[in-house]
Amino acid sequence: MILYLELRHKLEKLYSDMISHVSRDALDRGNRLLGIRQKNSLSFRSEAEVSILFDFLVYEQVSGKECLAEKFLRTAGDLTPNQLELLGTIIGKPTSLYRVISTRSAKSQVLVEDCLHPHYPEIMLKDKNMSQTLTPDVLVFTRILTFPGIAMTSGMVMPFPRALESVLKHKSKVLQKTIPTGKPAVAQFVTYFKLYREFGFPMEFQSVPLD
C-alpha cells in the first residue's frame, strides 16, 4: 500500500508540474473534440470530467505529434530523476475497456480483464477508491500504468454497467469512424467519453493521504 500511495502522490505532482505546459491550441482542440466547449464557454457535467480532459491532454496526441507528457519531457528542462522515471513509464500507455472480475477492498485490489483485447492476461490493479466503489457488474474505460511490482490506473476512470458491454463495443466502432483525427487512440478516447456521457455513471473519489 505504501508503494501505491507514493506512486500516486508522485503522479499527481507530475501532473501538476505539467499544467503550465498545456498550449492554448491543445486545450481548445481537446475541449472541442470531447464536446466540452460549447460556443464560448466550457460545459463540464461533473468534476470527474475535468480529470478526464486533463488525462486526454497528458497522454494523447490531441494537437500535433506530441502529447503533453512528451512535450514536457522535451521542453521542461532540469527534470528530476523521479520525473524522468515517471515520464518514461507513462508515455505511450493506451486506454482500453476493462471488465471488473473481483475486488478486495481490504487490500485495495481490483482484478480486471481487457474487453477489447481478450487474449491479454488479467491485471491486478492497486486502487483504494476503485476497490471500495466498483463491483463485478461494472466495466471501466481507463488507462493502466505498470510499474515494477504494481499496476494502477492513470487516475482517469469512466465506469459503465456491465450489461452494456456489447452495446458499447458496437457503438464505439460506429462512433470512431465519425471522429476526424487520423489518430485511432484519440478517436477511441473521444468515443468512450461520448459514450460515458450517455451511458456511464458517476464514481465517488476521495483523496488518499500518504500517512
ChimeraX attribute file (.defattr): number of C-alpha atoms within 10 A of each C-alpha:
attribute: neighborCount
match mode: 1-to-1
recipient: residues
	/A:1	14
	/A:2	9
	/A:3	11
	/A:4	20
	/A:5	17
	/A:6	12
	/A:7	16
	/A:8	19
	/A:9	15
	/A:10	15
	/A:11	19
	/A:12	13
	/A:13	12
	/A:14	17
	/A:15	16
	/A:16	10
	/A:17	13
	/A:18	18
	/A:19	14
	/A:20	9
	/A:21	13
	/A:22	17
	/A:23	14
	/A:24	9
	/A:25	12
	/A:26	18
	/A:27	17
	/A:28	15
	/A:29	16
	/A:30	23
	/A:31	21
	/A:32	14
	/A:33	21
	/A:34	19
	/A:35	15
	/A:36	18
	/A:37	16
	/A:38	10
	/A:39	8
	/A:40	6
	/A:41	8
	/A:42	13
	/A:43	13
	/A:44	14
	/A:45	10
	/A:46	9
	/A:47	10
	/A:48	16
	/A:49	20
	/A:50	14
	/A:51	14
	/A:52	19
	/A:53	19
	/A:54	20
	/A:55	20
	/A:56	22
	/A:57	25
	/A:58	23
	/A:59	23
	/A:60	26
	/A:61	22
	/A:62	25
	/A:63	17
	/A:64	8
	/A:65	10
	/A:66	17
	/A:67	20
	/A:68	26
	/A:69	24
	/A:70	19
	/A:71	17
	/A:72	21
	/A:73	17
	/A:74	11
	/A:75	10
	/A:76	11
	/A:77	8
	/A:78	9
	/A:79	13
	/A:80	9
	/A:81	9
	/A:82	12
	/A:83	17
	/A:84	12
	/A:85	11
	/A:86	18
	/A:87	17
	/A:88	13
	/A:89	13
	/A:90	20
	/A:91	17
	/A:92	15
	/A:93	13
	/A:94	16
	/A:95	22
	/A:96	19
	/A:97	24
	/A:98	27
	/A:99	25
	/A:100	24
	/A:101	17
	/A:102	17
	/A:103	22
	/A:104	16
	/A:105	17
	/A:106	9
	/A:107	13
	/A:108	17
	/A:109	22
	/A:110	25
	/A:111	18
	/A:112	21
	/A:113	20
	/A:114	19
	/A:115	19
	/A:116	13
	/A:117	11
	/A:118	10
	/A:119	9
	/A:120	10
	/A:121	10
	/A:122	15
	/A:123	19
	/A:124	17
	/A:125	22
	/A:126	23
	/A:127	23
	/A:128	22
	/A:129	18
	/A:130	24
	/A:131	21
	/A:132	18
	/A:133	12
	/A:134	19
	/A:135	18
	/A:136	15
	/A:137	13
	/A:138	18
	/A:139	27
	/A:140	24
	/A:141	22
	/A:142	23
	/A:143	21
	/A:144	21
	/A:145	20
	/A:146	16
	/A:147	13
	/A:148	5
	/A:149	7
	/A:150	15
	/A:151	17
	/A:152	21
	/A:153	17
	/A:154	19
	/A:155	17
	/A:156	21
	/A:157	22
	/A:158	21
	/A:159	22
	/A:160	24
	/A:161	17
	/A:162	18
	/A:163	11
	/A:164	14
	/A:165	16
	/A:166	11
	/A:167	12
	/A:168	20
	/A:169	14
	/A:170	11
	/A:171	13
	/A:172	19
	/A:173	12
	/A:174	12
	/A:175	16
	/A:176	19
	/A:177	14
	/A:178	10
	/A:179	16
	/A:180	11
	/A:181	16
	/A:182	9
	/A:183	13
	/A:184	13
	/A:185	18
	/A:186	23
	/A:187	23
	/A:188	20
	/A:189	24
	/A:190	23
	/A:191	23
	/A:192	26
	/A:193	21
	/A:194	17
	/A:195	18
	/A:196	18
	/A:197	13
	/A:198	10
	/A:199	15
	/A:200	19
	/A:201	11
	/A:202	15
	/A:203	14
	/A:204	10
	/A:205	14
	/A:206	8
	/A:207	7
	/A:208	11
	/A:209	8
	/A:210	11
	/A:211	5
